[in-house]
Amino acid sequence: MKKTLIVVILFTFVSSITLAHPGKTDAEGCHNDHKTKTRHCHSTN
């Protein structure tokens, strides 16, 4: 039971990190996407 709980906690932690991407945002929550050459904004809702 303890092993399962530890695995679930680690998986949740690691998967939440992989969903995020690096990049500083400006005051509007946006930054330039260098791959697509577009401006990319993050919702604050």
Residue pairs with C-beta under 8 A, 6 or more apart in sequence:
23 31
23 40
24 31
25 31
25 42
28 41
29 41
29 42
29 43
29 44
30 39
30 40
30 41
30 42
31 39
31 40
32 38
32 39
32 40
33 39
33 40
